[in-house]
Amino acid sequence: MVIPSVLPERPTTGSSFQTDWPVRLADTNSDQRLRLDAIARYLQDIGFDHLDAVDDGDAHRGWVVRRTVIDVMKPIEFGEHATLRRWCSGLSNRWCNMRVQICGSKGGLVETEAFLIHFGAESGVPARMSDRFMAPMLASTTEHRLRWKAALATAIPGPDEPDVHQLPFPLRIADFDWLDHVNNAVYLTALEELLTAHTDLISGPHRTVIEYTKPLKAGDNVRLIGRRNGTALDVWFAVADDTRAAARVTPL
């Protein structure tokens, strides 16, 4: 199984990084639920805060998200105070799985795990993490030979296949980050758009998996393709016939 049905528990050895902040209006939808794209931004924010708290963090500022898993066990809502805890659940010397648990002050709970690749700031290619940087990560996990394996590999469906819907996904200048790529959180705004027609999937505990294959760049003509298959919503971000990212939303 590429992704376990239950994400790894917080380890009893090592330590996790913790921070907190209020759930603000701009992070929630009309039902006051913390949106998926806001959760993705939370993961970015705690990640950079964590770098400031560890040895050699300043030398490890370049990261690319390959996959994010978001398990919403109970929605976090506007007005709650969110406590975030972050720890490593597996690594090699160039990439790692990082778990973030988000607890709301009124009982909301979101469990996440992201596969992150460390890139050299100057080389622009995957780079080895330093021993000092990896030391606390090694202490919190027994998985030290982590390898990438895609969980979402289904080909883009044809437009005439049953239950297929397609929308344009125009890119905006505000969608791009300092790497000149569409920021990974932006893709989750598109999922929120599609989920308005599939609210039964998120009425209880549910899982969202998104895998990023190739970056979206300025000038790309992006198609957002969704297909409902029973209790799953599969989504593709396509440029021509090329999949740039894929996602799946299912009840837990």
Disulfide bonds with the S-S distance in Angstrom:
none
